[in-house]
Amino acid sequence: MLTKNKDSKMQGKRGSNGGDFAYAIAQEGLLIPELRATLKGRVIAPGDAGYDEARTVFSGGIDRRPAMIARPVDATEVSRVVSLARETGLELAVRSGGHSAAGHSVSEGGIVLDLREMRALHIDAERCTAWVEMGLTAGEYTSAAGKYGLATGFGDTGSVGIGGITLGGGIGYLARKHGLTIDSLLAAEIVTADGQLLRVDAKTHPDLFWAVRGGGGNFGVATRFQFRLHEVSTIVGGMLILPATPEVIASFIAEAEAAPDELSTIANIMPAPPMPFVPAEHHGRLVVMAFLVYAGAVESGARALVPFRALATPIVDMLRPMPYPEIYPPDDASYHPIAAARSLFVDAVDRRTAETILNHLQVSTAAMAVTQLRVLGGALARVPVEATAYAHRKRRIMVNVAALYERLEDAAVHEAWVADFAAALRQGVAGVYVNFLGNEGAARVREAYPGSTWERLAAIKARYDPTNLFRLNHNIPPVIE
Ligand SMILES: Cc1cc2nc3c(=O)[nH]c(=O)nc-3n(C[C@H](O)[C@H](O)[C@H](O)COP(=O)(O)OP(=O)(O)OC[C@H]3O[C@@H](n4cnc5c(N)ncnc54)[C@H](O)[C@@H]3O)c2cc1C
């Protein structure tokens, strides 16, 4: 047990007092040696070798200096770190893969609970289930499961952590065939604010199991997930680049909506990158860079892709049968983009919407401006809206607009551009997928949880985290009923 409030000077200075005091505690050495003595996992403090690397997150432009970074090796150690945060009032950041766009996985002056050392994965190929700890990325899990011809669906990027993507929902290349990541979540182990380790599933703590399927990191620290695995071995898909005209964009979306559930698509409208496989005359010109995955028989997959290839003469056509894990090529660990971004749902992308997209992309002054269109539906839409805390099941298309830029002082220009662009695209009721939210304020977090979802989450939060210990996230404040 860690010593509680050793120094009476700490009283009254805890909580939202900012980084200086926390840093002073660390400097005084009141907490770090003690934590080191109780954990097998590493505790990294300012001045230690590797501190700067350890506090770096995926998103560029985030430069926070935590008082300590604890890397527990098991759930008991996770519980000790959670208790330390509760007892000291230091801000707690929880990190799995470090890809939070809002930078929520690193704290200024607080504690980072970094789950990277917890990497156990047990696959039961006969039962088609897997237990996995939070240090694994989507890509690592997918290549391990791929050895058995099995998969659980995550997102479009291999380096994203299992922890964050699952707790927010998980929308990727198997979404129309097998649903969201949370639709394959069978059970979870969660350390709650009081330090207890709870196993949650449909029968045990069903309220918490409902909440962690979309409610993000608000309810505790997930230490393990049990997933259902699906038979997915060879898929047909890959990259298809088409010229970006209003007709091609609108028809692409129409075809993606009409396609069988086996086919999930992600279409990026962006300047063609100067890559060797892209003919030089297209470099820098707006194209539709689409990624398609048909998770079914190869012959039917080839047939399902015909309409997409026929939309225009492809600039690049890399569609082919491939082992599913190849959808995650290696990521560049040194890539830390600064981005202004907005995400929303729309009901349709017709020719006029496509023109709006092209017009906005053309006037951006960012190093790279991109619009991503994801056609939803299929299996993810067949789960009842109230079954999980992800409640956008009926929304048809997700749109993400982003400006990637280099100088932080240009932030206001690019933030204004994404705000204008999102307003021009808006259709129907407001809504946003929580995992694509940046630091956009409390009203936007509310938009992530439509209808009665918000009230239900706030009540469950009050049950499991009444003091809002887990607050460095897209926060759902506790509401005592
Ligand atoms: C390049 C890129 C591509 C992406 N593509 C997709 C995509 O295709 N589909 C999709 O659905 N999402 C996608 N995302 C969004 C991604 O799902 C979220 O950013 C997610 O939160 C990242 O998870 P992480 O574990 O890597 O991040 P972290 O930064 O480690 O975690 C994010 C937050 O989640 C919470 N959290 C994480 N782990 C735990 C845990 N074990 N227990 C409790 N709380 C925890 C914490 O609040 C934390 O601050 C993408 C993000 C990026 C940067």
The ligand as an ORCA input file, in Angstrom:
! r2SCAN-3c Opt
* xyz 0 1
  C      -3.830      7.252    -37.471
  C      -5.120      6.900    -36.767
  C      -6.027      6.071    -37.397
  C      -7.215      5.734    -36.765
  N      -8.110      4.915    -37.415
  C      -9.227      4.520    -36.774
  C     -10.153      3.640    -37.411
  O      -9.968      3.250    -38.567
  N     -11.241      3.273    -36.735
  C     -11.490      3.690    -35.462
  O     -12.492      3.274    -34.892
  N     -10.654      4.540    -34.841
  C      -9.534      4.962    -35.472
  N      -8.696      5.854    -34.868
  C      -9.076      6.441    -33.573
  C      -8.609      5.554    -32.434
  O      -9.505      4.471    -32.303
  C      -8.586      6.370    -31.131
  O      -7.684      7.422    -31.244
  C      -8.237      5.476    -29.941
  O      -8.579      6.139    -28.746
  C      -6.766      5.150    -29.923
  O      -6.509      4.131    -29.027
  P      -5.056      3.995    -28.392
  O      -5.126      2.929    -27.389
  O      -4.043      3.899    -29.474
  O      -4.882      5.425    -27.776
  P      -4.534      6.010    -26.337
  O      -4.139      7.410    -26.644
  O      -3.582      5.149    -25.615
  O      -5.899      5.974    -25.601
  C      -6.909      6.902    -25.916
  C      -7.801      7.087    -24.729
  O      -8.567      5.911    -24.559
  C      -8.657      5.587    -23.196
  N      -7.965      4.312    -22.973
  C      -7.027      3.735    -23.756
  N      -6.703      2.545    -23.270
  C      -7.433      2.382    -22.154
  C      -7.560      1.333    -21.213
  N      -6.855      0.218    -21.328
  N      -8.416      1.488    -20.187
  C      -9.134      2.625    -20.049
  N      -9.066      3.642    -20.916
  C      -8.225      3.514    -21.956
  C      -8.045      6.712    -22.423
  O      -9.030      7.668    -22.128
  C      -7.076      7.274    -23.422
  O      -6.789      8.607    -23.198
  C      -7.504      6.232    -35.482
  C      -6.595      7.088    -34.856
  C      -5.419      7.416    -35.485
  C      -4.453      8.342    -34.817
*
